[in-house]
């Protein structure tokens, strides 16, 4: 299977509560995010951070596209991991939400971080995690992970069982069909406003085109492109600065090549979206929420 990105196993899952009695509570300048935007987990958090306008109260430390420690982690994060878990056995991976007051890690779990940013810090931005939408957001995340990411990885495996690759491609195309139909009657996955569900799908589509496509044949990539609403949706979001400014195309490529062991296929030459063009696009909607 192509190793397109490192999988971050959550080691720390504390939550930010609503009041001081919770231990970790929302306070300006107390917390810090450590992110490498070419990582899909980090990219989702970076976009949420921008949408919520948190630059002034929750700083971000940017990390290199490719981890620099021999074990696949980041040397800069090792002190945080050691302070939070004595002789931490695994790599010091991103994303990390840390507490500057204690010098310890609060969380490395992307869904929890996204929810806490939206619920505890998101008063000035869109409602990225609406009350009552948790199950719908989780369902979209599962659909993206299983129906797109895993299916694309299996469809692009070199050698092995061709029937299994065909089954995986069929799963991928069915999932894209479902999402294409959903976007026929709405601008966003869960309604008119952008939510964490859209962050999941946008990042998944970025990875599908810029990473997993490299291991698919040209015919498969052509079938993936035949979802005009889905790719137009991706383009609209990319044209918004909260999305496009975090899209490090060179970093994604370097991260992919550093960890990938799969063989490149003919589909590598058939890019679906000109991401750079949409990320640079200047339009009136850049001053508004994605629309």
Secondary structure, 3 states (H helix, E strand, C coil): CCCCCCCCCCCCECCCECCHHHCCECCCCCEEEEECCCCHHHHHHHHHHHHCCCCCCCEEEECCCCCCCCCCCCHHHHHHHHHHCCCCCCCCCCCEEEECCCCEEEECCHHHHHHHHHHHCHHHCCCCCCCCCHHHHHHHHHHHHHHHHHHHHHHCCCCCCHHHHHHHHHHHHHHHHHHHHHCCCCCECCECCCCHHHHHHHHHHHHHHHCHHHHCCHHHHHHHHCCHHHHHHHHHHHCCHHHHCCCCHHHHHHHHHHHCCCCCCHHHHCCCCCHHHHHHCCCHHHHCCCC
